Amino acid sequence: MAPEPALLGIFPDLDDLLEALKRLKKEDGKILTVFSPIHFSEIQEIIGHKTSSTRYLTLAGGILGGTSLVGLAV
């Protein structure tokens, strides 16, 4: 089975990246992953990914764990 063709791009400017993503999306390209050192909501809007619920589960676990530790200490 032949691997799917892939493309790697490095963009020094956010505007160039957004333009490339919009053009790829317009031409029915498949965008799998975009790596960025900083979170940009514009990238997420173009790709169409929704936020993960993991952050809420982590918060709930932290609150539950903290409450349990205080209860154990009391």
Phi and psi restraints in degrees (range 20) as a CNS / XPLOR table:
assign (resid 1 and name C) (resid 2 and name N)
       (resid 2 and name CA) (resid 2 and name C) 1.0 -77.1 20.0 2
assign (resid 2 and name N) (resid 2 and name CA)
       (resid 2 and name C) (resid 3 and name N) 1.0 140.3 20.0 2
assign (resid 2 and name C) (resid 3 and name N)
       (resid 3 and name CA) (resid 3 and name C) 1.0 -69.9 20.0 2
assign (resid 3 and name N) (resid 3 and name CA)
       (resid 3 and name C) (resid 4 and name N) 1.0 152.3 20.0 2
assign (resid 3 and name C) (resid 4 and name N)
       (resid 4 and name CA) (resid 4 and name C) 1.0 -70.7 20.0 2
assign (resid 4 and name N) (resid 4 and name CA)
       (resid 4 and name C) (resid 5 and name N) 1.0 144.5 20.0 2
assign (resid 4 and name C) (resid 5 and name N)
       (resid 5 and name CA) (resid 5 and name C) 1.0 -65.5 20.0 2
assign (resid 5 and name N) (resid 5 and name CA)
       (resid 5 and name C) (resid 6 and name N) 1.0 143.6 20.0 2
assign (resid 5 and name C) (resid 6 and name N)
       (resid 6 and name CA) (resid 6 and name C) 1.0 -133.2 20.0 2
assign (resid 6 and name N) (resid 6 and name CA)
       (resid 6 and name C) (resid 7 and name N) 1.0 160.3 20.0 2
assign (resid 6 and name C) (resid 7 and name N)
       (resid 7 and name CA) (resid 7 and name C) 1.0 -138.0 20.0 2
assign (resid 7 and name N) (resid 7 and name CA)
       (resid 7 and name C) (resid 8 and name N) 1.0 135.3 20.0 2
assign (resid 7 and name C) (resid 8 and name N)
       (resid 8 and name CA) (resid 8 and name C) 1.0 -117.9 20.0 2
assign (resid 8 and name N) (resid 8 and name CA)
       (resid 8 and name C) (resid 9 and name N) 1.0 127.3 20.0 2
assign (resid 8 and name C) (resid 9 and name N)
       (resid 9 and name CA) (resid 9 and name C) 1.0 -127.0 20.0 2
assign (resid 9 and name N) (resid 9 and name CA)
       (resid 9 and name C) (resid 10 and name N) 1.0 141.7 20.0 2
assign (resid 9 and name C) (resid 10 and name N)
       (resid 10 and name CA) (resid 10 and name C) 1.0 -118.5 20.0 2
assign (resid 10 and name N) (resid 10 and name CA)
       (resid 10 and name C) (resid 11 and name N) 1.0 122.1 20.0 2
assign (resid 10 and name C) (resid 11 and name N)
       (resid 11 and name CA) (resid 11 and name C) 1.0 -119.1 20.0 2
assign (resid 11 and name N) (resid 11 and name CA)
       (resid 11 and name C) (resid 12 and name N) 1.0 124.4 20.0 2
assign (resid 11 and name C) (resid 12 and name N)
       (resid 12 and name CA) (resid 12 and name C) 1.0 -78.4 20.0 2
assign (resid 12 and name N) (resid 12 and name CA)
       (resid 12 and name C) (resid 13 and name N) 1.0 -14.1 20.0 2
assign (resid 12 and name C) (resid 13 and name N)
       (resid 13 and name CA) (resid 13 and name C) 1.0 -128.2 20.0 2
assign (resid 13 and name N) (resid 13 and name CA)
       (resid 13 and name C) (resid 14 and name N) 1.0 139.8 20.0 2
assign (resid 13 and name C) (resid 14 and name N)
       (resid 14 and name CA) (resid 14 and name C) 1.0 -63.1 20.0 2
assign (resid 14 and name N) (resid 14 and name CA)
       (resid 14 and name C) (resid 15 and name N) 1.0 -38.5 20.0 2
assign (resid 14 and name C) (resid 15 and name N)
       (resid 15 and name CA) (resid 15 and name C) 1.0 -61.9 20.0 2
assign (resid 15 and name N) (resid 15 and name CA)
       (resid 15 and name C) (resid 16 and name N) 1.0 -38.4 20.0 2
assign (resid 15 and name C) (resid 16 and name N)
       (resid 16 and name CA) (resid 16 and name C) 1.0 -65.2 20.0 2
assign (resid 16 and name N) (resid 16 and name CA)
       (resid 16 and name C) (resid 17 and name N) 1.0 -41.2 20.0 2
assign (resid 16 and name C) (resid 17 and name N)
       (resid 17 and name CA) (resid 17 and name C) 1.0 -63.7 20.0 2
assign (resid 17 and name N) (resid 17 and name CA)
       (resid 17 and name C) (resid 18 and name N) 1.0 -46.7 20.0 2
assign (resid 17 and name C) (resid 18 and name N)
       (resid 18 and name CA) (resid 18 and name C) 1.0 -63.1 20.0 2
assign (resid 18 and name N) (resid 18 and name CA)
       (resid 18 and name C) (resid 19 and name N) 1.0 -39.3 20.0 2
assign (resid 18 and name C) (resid 19 and name N)
       (resid 19 and name CA) (resid 19 and name C) 1.0 -64.8 20.0 2
assign (resid 19 and name N) (resid 19 and name CA)
       (resid 19 and name C) (resid 20 and name N) 1.0 -41.4 20.0 2
assign (resid 19 and name C) (resid 20 and name N)
       (resid 20 and name CA) (resid 20 and name C) 1.0 -66.3 20.0 2
assign (resid 20 and name N) (resid 20 and name CA)
       (resid 20 and name C) (resid 21 and name N) 1.0 -39.8 20.0 2
assign (resid 20 and name C) (resid 21 and name N)
       (resid 21 and name CA) (resid 21 and name C) 1.0 -66.0 20.0 2
assign (resid 21 and name N) (resid 21 and name CA)
       (resid 21 and name C) (resid 22 and name N) 1.0 -41.8 20.0 2
assign (resid 21 and name C) (resid 22 and name N)
       (resid 22 and name CA) (resid 22 and name C) 1.0 -63.3 20.0 2
assign (resid 22 and name N) (resid 22 and name CA)
       (resid 22 and name C) (resid 23 and name N) 1.0 -41.3 20.0 2
assign (resid 22 and name C) (resid 23 and name N)
       (resid 23 and name CA) (resid 23 and name C) 1.0 -67.0 20.0 2
assign (resid 23 and name N) (resid 23 and name CA)
       (resid 23 and name C) (resid 24 and name N) 1.0 -41.8 20.0 2
assign (resid 23 and name C) (resid 24 and name N)
       (resid 24 and name CA) (resid 24 and name C) 1.0 -64.5 20.0 2
assign (resid 24 and name N) (resid 24 and name CA)
       (resid 24 and name C) (resid 25 and name N) 1.0 -41.3 20.0 2
assign (resid 24 and name C) (resid 25 and name N)
       (resid 25 and name CA) (resid 25 and name C) 1.0 -65.2 20.0 2
assign (resid 25 and name N) (resid 25 and name CA)
       (resid 25 and name C) (resid 26 and name N) 1.0 -38.4 20.0 2
assign (resid 25 and name C) (resid 26 and name N)
       (resid 26 and name CA) (resid 26 and name C) 1.0 -66.4 20.0 2
assign (resid 26 and name N) (resid 26 and name CA)
       (resid 26 and name C) (resid 27 and name N) 1.0 -33.5 20.0 2
assign (resid 26 and name C) (resid 27 and name N)
       (resid 27 and name CA) (resid 27 and name C) 1.0 -89.8 20.0 2
assign (resid 27 and name N) (resid 27 and name CA)
       (resid 27 and name C) (resid 28 and name N) 1.0 18.2 20.0 2
assign (resid 27 and name C) (resid 28 and name N)
       (resid 28 and name CA) (resid 28 and name C) 1.0 60.5 20.0 2
assign (resid 28 and name N) (resid 28 and name CA)
       (resid 28 and name C) (resid 29 and name N) 1.0 35.8 20.0 2
assign (resid 28 and name C) (resid 29 and name N)
       (resid 29 and name CA) (resid 29 and name C) 1.0 -80.5 20.0 2
assign (resid 29 and name N) (resid 29 and name CA)
       (resid 29 and name C) (resid 30 and name N) 1.0 156.9 20.0 2
assign (resid 29 and name C) (resid 30 and name N)
       (resid 30 and name CA) (resid 30 and name C) 1.0 -100.2 20.0 2
assign (resid 30 and name N) (resid 30 and name CA)
       (resid 30 and name C) (resid 31 and name N) 1.0 117.1 20.0 2
assign (resid 30 and name C) (resid 31 and name N)
       (resid 31 and name CA) (resid 31 and name C) 1.0 -100.7 20.0 2
assign (resid 31 and name N) (resid 31 and name CA)
       (resid 31 and name C) (resid 32 and name N) 1.0 113.4 20.0 2
assign (resid 31 and name C) (resid 32 and name N)
       (resid 32 and name CA) (resid 32 and name C) 1.0 -90.6 20.0 2
assign (resid 32 and name N) (resid 32 and name CA)
       (resid 32 and name C) (resid 33 and name N) 1.0 -51.8 20.0 2
assign (resid 32 and name C) (resid 33 and name N)
       (resid 33 and name CA) (resid 33 and name C) 1.0 -145.5 20.0 2
assign (resid 33 and name N) (resid 33 and name CA)
       (resid 33 and name C) (resid 34 and name N) 1.0 140.4 20.0 2
assign (resid 33 and name C) (resid 34 and name N)
       (resid 34 and name CA) (resid 34 and name C) 1.0 -126.5 20.0 2
assign (resid 34 and name N) (resid 34 and name CA)
       (resid 34 and name C) (resid 35 and name N) 1.0 121.6 20.0 2
assign (resid 34 and name C) (resid 35 and name N)
       (resid 35 and name CA) (resid 35 and name C) 1.0 -99.6 20.0 2
assign (resid 35 and name N) (resid 35 and name CA)
       (resid 35 and name C) (resid 36 and name N) 1.0 133.1 20.0 2
assign (resid 35 and name C) (resid 36 and name N)
       (resid 36 and name CA) (resid 36 and name C) 1.0 -147.4 20.0 2
assign (resid 36 and name N) (resid 36 and name CA)
       (resid 36 and name C) (resid 37 and name N) 1.0 138.5 20.0 2
assign (resid 36 and name C) (resid 37 and name N)
       (resid 37 and name CA) (resid 37 and name C) 1.0 -71.4 20.0 2
assign (resid 37 and name N) (resid 37 and name CA)
       (resid 37 and name C) (resid 38 and name N) 1.0 -17.9 20.0 2
assign (resid 37 and name C) (resid 38 and name N)
       (resid 38 and name CA) (resid 38 and name C) 1.0 -127.2 20.0 2
assign (resid 38 and name N) (resid 38 and name CA)
       (resid 38 and name C) (resid 39 and name N) 1.0 141.8 20.0 2
assign (resid 38 and name C) (resid 39 and name N)
       (resid 39 and name CA) (resid 39 and name C) 1.0 -75.3 20.0 2
assign (resid 39 and name N) (resid 39 and name CA)
       (resid 39 and name C) (resid 40 and name N) 1.0 125.8 20.0 2
assign (resid 39 and name C) (resid 40 and name N)
       (resid 40 and name CA) (resid 40 and name C) 1.0 -122.4 20.0 2
assign (resid 40 and name N) (resid 40 and name CA)
       (resid 40 and name C) (resid 41 and name N) 1.0 121.6 20.0 2
assign (resid 40 and name C) (resid 41 and name N)
       (resid 41 and name CA) (resid 41 and name C) 1.0 -67.4 20.0 2
assign (resid 41 and name N) (resid 41 and name CA)
       (resid 41 and name C) (resid 42 and name N) 1.0 -23.3 20.0 2
assign (resid 41 and name C) (resid 42 and name N)
       (resid 42 and name CA) (resid 42 and name C) 1.0 -63.8 20.0 2
assign (resid 42 and name N) (resid 42 and name CA)
       (resid 42 and name C) (resid 43 and name N) 1.0 -38.1 20.0 2
assign (resid 42 and name C) (resid 43 and name N)
       (resid 43 and name CA) (resid 43 and name C) 1.0 -63.6 20.0 2
assign (resid 43 and name N) (resid 43 and name CA)
       (resid 43 and name C) (resid 44 and name N) 1.0 -44.3 20.0 2
assign (resid 43 and name C) (resid 44 and name N)
       (resid 44 and name CA) (resid 44 and name C) 1.0 -64.3 20.0 2
assign (resid 44 and name N) (resid 44 and name CA)
       (resid 44 and name C) (resid 45 and name N) 1.0 -36.5 20.0 2
assign (resid 44 and name C) (resid 45 and name N)
       (resid 45 and name CA) (resid 45 and name C) 1.0 -66.3 20.0 2
assign (resid 45 and name N) (resid 45 and name CA)
       (resid 45 and name C) (resid 46 and name N) 1.0 -41.0 20.0 2
assign (resid 45 and name C) (resid 46 and name N)
       (resid 46 and name CA) (resid 46 and name C) 1.0 -67.6 20.0 2
assign (resid 46 and name N) (resid 46 and name CA)
       (resid 46 and name C) (resid 47 and name N) 1.0 -44.8 20.0 2
assign (resid 46 and name C) (resid 47 and name N)
       (resid 47 and name CA) (resid 47 and name C) 1.0 -70.1 20.0 2
assign (resid 47 and name N) (resid 47 and name CA)
       (resid 47 and name C) (resid 48 and name N) 1.0 -36.0 20.0 2
assign (resid 47 and name C) (resid 48 and name N)
       (resid 48 and name CA) (resid 48 and name C) 1.0 93.1 20.0 2
assign (resid 48 and name N) (resid 48 and name CA)
       (resid 48 and name C) (resid 49 and name N) 1.0 15.5 20.0 2
assign (resid 48 and name C) (resid 49 and name N)
       (resid 49 and name CA) (resid 49 and name C) 1.0 -78.1 20.0 2
assign (resid 49 and name N) (resid 49 and name CA)
       (resid 49 and name C) (resid 50 and name N) 1.0 144.9 20.0 2
assign (resid 49 and name C) (resid 50 and name N)
       (resid 50 and name CA) (resid 50 and name C) 1.0 -97.5 20.0 2
assign (resid 50 and name N) (resid 50 and name CA)
       (resid 50 and name C) (resid 51 and name N) 1.0 158.6 20.0 2
assign (resid 50 and name C) (resid 51 and name N)
       (resid 51 and name CA) (resid 51 and name C) 1.0 -68.5 20.0 2
assign (resid 51 and name N) (resid 51 and name CA)
       (resid 51 and name C) (resid 52 and name N) 1.0 148.3 20.0 2
assign (resid 51 and name C) (resid 52 and name N)
       (resid 52 and name CA) (resid 52 and name C) 1.0 -81.4 20.0 2
assign (resid 52 and name N) (resid 52 and name CA)
       (resid 52 and name C) (resid 53 and name N) 1.0 147.6 20.0 2
assign (resid 52 and name C) (resid 53 and name N)
       (resid 53 and name CA) (resid 53 and name C) 1.0 -83.8 20.0 2
assign (resid 53 and name N) (resid 53 and name CA)
       (resid 53 and name C) (resid 54 and name N) 1.0 -0.5 20.0 2
assign (resid 53 and name C) (resid 54 and name N)
       (resid 54 and name CA) (resid 54 and name C) 1.0 -60.9 20.0 2
assign (resid 54 and name N) (resid 54 and name CA)
       (resid 54 and name C) (resid 55 and name N) 1.0 -36.4 20.0 2
assign (resid 54 and name C) (resid 55 and name N)
       (resid 55 and name CA) (resid 55 and name C) 1.0 -62.5 20.0 2
assign (resid 55 and name N) (resid 55 and name CA)
       (resid 55 and name C) (resid 56 and name N) 1.0 -35.7 20.0 2
assign (resid 55 and name C) (resid 56 and name N)
       (resid 56 and name CA) (resid 56 and name C) 1.0 -73.7 20.0 2
assign (resid 56 and name N) (resid 56 and name CA)
       (resid 56 and name C) (resid 57 and name N) 1.0 -37.1 20.0 2
assign (resid 56 and name C) (resid 57 and name N)
       (resid 57 and name CA) (resid 57 and name C) 1.0 -66.0 20.0 2
assign (resid 57 and name N) (resid 57 and name CA)
       (resid 57 and name C) (resid 58 and name N) 1.0 -37.7 20.0 2
assign (resid 57 and name C) (resid 58 and name N)
       (resid 58 and name CA) (resid 58 and name C) 1.0 -65.7 20.0 2
assign (resid 58 and name N) (resid 58 and name CA)
       (resid 58 and name C) (resid 59 and name N) 1.0 -42.7 20.0 2
assign (resid 58 and name C) (resid 59 and name N)
       (resid 59 and name CA) (resid 59 and name C) 1.0 -62.2 20.0 2
assign (resid 59 and name N) (resid 59 and name CA)
       (resid 59 and name C) (resid 60 and name N) 1.0 -44.9 20.0 2
assign (resid 59 and name C) (resid 60 and name N)
       (resid 60 and name CA) (resid 60 and name C) 1.0 -63.0 20.0 2
assign (resid 60 and name N) (resid 60 and name CA)
       (resid 60 and name C) (resid 61 and name N) 1.0 -40.3 20.0 2
assign (resid 60 and name C) (resid 61 and name N)
       (resid 61 and name CA) (resid 61 and name C) 1.0 -65.8 20.0 2
assign (resid 61 and name N) (resid 61 and name CA)
       (resid 61 and name C) (resid 62 and name N) 1.0 -38.4 20.0 2
assign (resid 61 and name C) (resid 62 and name N)
       (resid 62 and name CA) (resid 62 and name C) 1.0 -65.7 20.0 2
assign (resid 62 and name N) (resid 62 and name CA)
       (resid 62 and name C) (resid 63 and name N) 1.0 -43.5 20.0 2
assign (resid 62 and name C) (resid 63 and name N)
       (resid 63 and name CA) (resid 63 and name C) 1.0 -64.9 20.0 2
assign (resid 63 and name N) (resid 63 and name CA)
       (resid 63 and name C) (resid 64 and name N) 1.0 -44.9 20.0 2
assign (resid 63 and name C) (resid 64 and name N)
       (resid 64 and name CA) (resid 64 and name C) 1.0 -62.7 20.0 2
assign (resid 64 and name N) (resid 64 and name CA)
       (resid 64 and name C) (resid 65 and name N) 1.0 -42.3 20.0 2
assign (resid 64 and name C) (resid 65 and name N)
       (resid 65 and name CA) (resid 65 and name C) 1.0 -65.9 20.0 2
assign (resid 65 and name N) (resid 65 and name CA)
       (resid 65 and name C) (resid 66 and name N) 1.0 -42.6 20.0 2
assign (resid 65 and name C) (resid 66 and name N)
       (resid 66 and name CA) (resid 66 and name C) 1.0 -63.1 20.0 2
assign (resid 66 and name N) (resid 66 and name CA)
       (resid 66 and name C) (resid 67 and name N) 1.0 -42.9 20.0 2
assign (resid 66 and name C) (resid 67 and name N)
       (resid 67 and name CA) (resid 67 and name C) 1.0 -63.6 20.0 2
assign (resid 67 and name N) (resid 67 and name CA)
       (resid 67 and name C) (resid 68 and name N) 1.0 -40.3 20.0 2
assign (resid 67 and name C) (resid 68 and name N)
       (resid 68 and name CA) (resid 68 and name C) 1.0 -65.0 20.0 2
assign (resid 68 and name N) (resid 68 and name CA)
       (resid 68 and name C) (resid 69 and name N) 1.0 -39.2 20.0 2
assign (resid 68 and name C) (resid 69 and name N)
       (resid 69 and name CA) (resid 69 and name C) 1.0 -67.9 20.0 2
assign (resid 69 and name N) (resid 69 and name CA)
       (resid 69 and name C) (resid 70 and name N) 1.0 -40.0 20.0 2
assign (resid 69 and name C) (resid 70 and name N)
       (resid 70 and name CA) (resid 70 and name C) 1.0 -65.4 20.0 2
assign (resid 70 and name N) (resid 70 and name CA)
       (resid 70 and name C) (resid 71 and name N) 1.0 -41.9 20.0 2
assign (resid 70 and name C) (resid 71 and name N)
       (resid 71 and name CA) (resid 71 and name C) 1.0 -63.8 20.0 2
assign (resid 71 and name N) (resid 71 and name CA)
       (resid 71 and name C) (resid 72 and name N) 1.0 -37.8 20.0 2
assign (resid 71 and name C) (resid 72 and name N)
       (resid 72 and name CA) (resid 72 and name C) 1.0 -67.8 20.0 2
assign (resid 72 and name N) (resid 72 and name CA)
       (resid 72 and name C) (resid 73 and name N) 1.0 -38.1 20.0 2
assign (resid 72 and name C) (resid 73 and name N)
       (resid 73 and name CA) (resid 73 and name C) 1.0 -71.0 20.0 2
assign (resid 73 and name N) (resid 73 and name CA)
       (resid 73 and name C) (resid 74 and name N) 1.0 -32.7 20.0 2
